[in-house]
């Protein structure tokens, strides 16, 4: 089912969409008040979560600049996994999906309203989620958006999030709502049997995408905040699984010490997932920019520029294979692991130097952010991976492939990053190596403009390959258009 879903999503992604005019422009607000949100770092400082109130209840959602939807998992959702023997999807225990215990219940909310003619279906690098599209009162950073569209997930593969869902922060065009006709069952991704058959999965509704304003875009369009947000992610001490993870500031800049000035780059149209409006004009989708050069090790250099996505939901940095292989040769011992999609390295190793040039400015990553601690393996030994890994070859059409490159959380921990919808640009400034966001100790203000119950058999899991769970650091973002 996963490949079928992804293929259908791709087909809809590259087609022209009848995009409402108000989705194409975000104007400057007269509201100059910034709102600082303390983030929590999990998975040993590789994931960053924000508290979001949905229908009056607070959920920790993954901060993800690589996707656009806000979704939360329902308390009666179905977790599915793929049989290692037959390849078929089957139901498994909810705990296998690792969304935690704090789940959403529409019956407990007075502000929930089902959108009866729409369904939610999103394919992420870490897995697939589907359910209802609905309206809710959602609050982030003290700002409440009434009647905000969101996904109420009733079916998901394992994504390894450890949170209740995702807070998507990219552009409206890659939201994951689809119109369904009155005679179409939006829940046809599942059957009444535990075994889920691809042949019984009706995805014809994917021909009718319904882009909508994501949560932060809605805030900006309603004049509740300036149309940009910033991230200052903090690393955790080695071996610490969770802790204060820095700040996200809505309509402002974090109060952190910088070692250099901001560099501004355009938010580019993403070439490998082309979106066009009904009039044929290009539409922005991901937070994409160009890496001009990479320096690594003592004197290694890669001077061929390439486009990349800035994705806070991806713990690692995905770079051209030649760079990844050469960089990791700089470790005393590093071995490629297909299951993890990463290089396994010694947790106590000295990482080679690594720097990227963006907007004519070179950003050097802290050595602490180049080795990701993943916990303890089955032998009781510490388990680590390199934060620099190979770009992934993705099918972008029936006949074409493209490599997916990402600057992830490993990069973002070393900069302050500003995502500016109003000016269609990003800004980056290198942080002082000794600085910390203080998790909200500063005001976060600053200029920066912007013109615009399940009873399943748990033993079944031993015979199943859980989608997305194989890779501890699977990409979460980069939804919809890429076959991940």
Secondary structure, DSSP 8 states (H G I E B T S, - for coil): -HHHHHHHHHHHHHS-B---GGGS-----S----EEEEEEEETTTTEEEEEEEETTEEEEEEEETT---EEEEEEEEEEEEEETTT--EEEE-HHHH---S--B-GGG-SS-EEEEEEEEEEEETTEEEEEEEEEEEEEETTEEEEEEEEEEEEEEE-----SSEEEE-S-GGG--EEE--TTS-TTTTS-SSSEE-GGG---GGGGSB-----HHHHHHHTTSS-SEEEEEE----TT--SEEEEEEEETS-----BSS--EEEE-B--TTS--BBTTS-B---S-EEEEEEEEETTTEEE---EEEEE-TT-SSEEE-HHHHHHHHTTSSSEEEETTTTEEEE-TT-----EEEEETTEEEE--GGGSEEEEEE-TTS-EEEEESEEE-EEEE-SSS-EEEE-EE-HHHHTTEEEEEETTTTEEEEEEB-TT---TTTTS---------------GGGGGGEE-TTTS-TT------SSSB-
